[in-house]
């Protein structure tokens, strides 16, 4: 009886009896059996449920851990942590928003879209959710829609500078560079010491400023030489339209050979080109040229486009109709022309490897007759062996295939001749050196083996790129190839480009 009273007193005080007191006494049950005191109303109470505050603290600790894993770049672990948290707390909107942000950062756009749709249903007015929606629209290739969402958010929160910066990026991605420039100007008024915004503002001014472009090309072959100068002006006439116009002058000299006298041709070509920047990633362009030779002109139509996702893939497509043929020089007096389609593709495969692919098809005519067809295909990889400023060393394995098929019976097939076929493998090495900020020098060499002709050739090049001022840039290239592009023999190529912004 005394022990029973002691147990009651301890239970009333909320303290569990010590284990050293031994097992509780047996109590008779209605069935006549004995049961332990643990089953009795006066037995020590089990541990109380965790308090709501403790649960909240645990949730916050787990969420902080998941966010830290994300910040540290441990994406798989962070995704697993968020998945476990969302399974336990499916209605936590802040947690789900963090998960969407991680998915977008990691490139899982489709998975982010599903989670974001759920957030929009529950809380469509949330500023953070709408901001995430804008990010999703950019990743899906709809930057204009993203800019509209962010513009509405800026109206609601005009003092949020971060929102304005996001709006500038979205408008630039949508090709609205003038609007983006205006937003960056406003940001710099609010925060003039922000170097990132100042750099973005400066790059926009440089990227879309009117400019003069001058280029020179000299090509020396065994029996011919080419000298071409081009001067053009390029300027934007709207947020998405630009115009390039100017003239090209070419002088082509052919030495005497096989009873044919030497001659020199002069061709003046007025040209105009119009570009449409559909989005920041997609460019379309079209142009006309009027090469004039001996007061006789012919029209060349040029069409093209370019795609650049800004991260991994770039692609360009060029087409020309009735393009004048100047190489070989013998084609000029025979009024040689060609129709051409060229496709170039590059893709970053890893941080250290970039792959390139090239294809071109050409159809030749001369003196009003069909001359023949040619195609070429090439591929190469640029493998960075060393990439630590100021030095970069790149290994370039490559292959090249080309075939020319003349039309049977054409009397001009011997006067305008090309190499019939080349199956080439090559290996090159390129060394780049940042001599000074804005001054880069590159030298390289490539060995080629033509499997079809069983011949070996070598190519060396040197290049200098110099940003003389922020508004003046120059590029000079020299290339020497022991196997020319026409009938073999050494070729030397010299090009120079000058770009002046104003």
Number of C-alpha atoms within 10 A of each C-alpha: 5 6 10 11 9 12 18 14 13 14 16 11 9 10 12 15 16 8 8 6 7 8 10 18 13 13 14 11 10 7 6 8 9 12 14 13 15 15 10 13 10 15 16 20 13 8 7 6 6 8 8 9 9 10 11 11 11 12 16 13 12 16 20 12 15 26 19 13 17 24 12 9 12 12 17 12 13 22 19 12 19 24 16 14 19 17 9 11 13 12 12 11 16 13 20 23 18 17 26 26 21 21 20 19 15 15 12 14 17 13 13 23 19 11 15 22 13 13 22 14 9 12 13 13 11 13 16 14 22 21 17 23 24 24 23 22 20 19 15 13 16 17 26 20 17 28 25 15 21 27 20 14 20 18 11 11 13 12 11 12 15 11 17 23 17 21 27 28 23 29 26 21 22 25 23 23 23 18 15 25 21 12 21 24 17 15 20 15 10 12 13 12 10 11 11 9 19 17 12 16 20 14 13 17 15 15 12 16 15 19 20 18 18 18 18 18 16 19 18 17 20 14 14 20 21 21 17 18 18 19 16 18 17 20 16 17 10 13 15 18 16 18 19 19 18 18 17 20 17 19 17 22 18 20 15 12 9 5 6 9 9 12 14 15 17 15 20 20 20 17 19 19 18 17 19 19 20 15 21 21 16 18 19 18 18 18 18 19 23 21 22 16 16 9 8 9 14 15 16 19 16 21 18 18 18 18 17 17 12 10 8 12 16 18 18 18 17 17 19 20 17 19 21 23 19 19 18 22 23 21 20 22 14 16 16 25 25 21 20 20 18 18 18 18 18 19 16 16 13 10 8 13 16 18 18 18 17 17 18 18 19 18 20 22 22 22 14 10 13 19 24 18 18 19 18 18 18 18 18 20 21 20 19 16 14 13 12 9 10 12 15 16 20 20 19 21 17 21 18 19 17 18 17 19 16 21 16 10 8 13 11 18 17 9 11 20 16 19 15 13 17 18 19 22 19 18 16 19 18 19 17 20 17 15 13 11 10 13 16 18 18 18 18 19 18 19 19 22 19 18 12 11 11 10 11 15 18 16 19 18 18 18 18 17 18 18 17 12 11 11 13 15 18 18 18 17 17 16 18 19 21 17 17 18 15 15 14 15 14 17 20 19 17 18 18 18 17 17 17 17 19 9
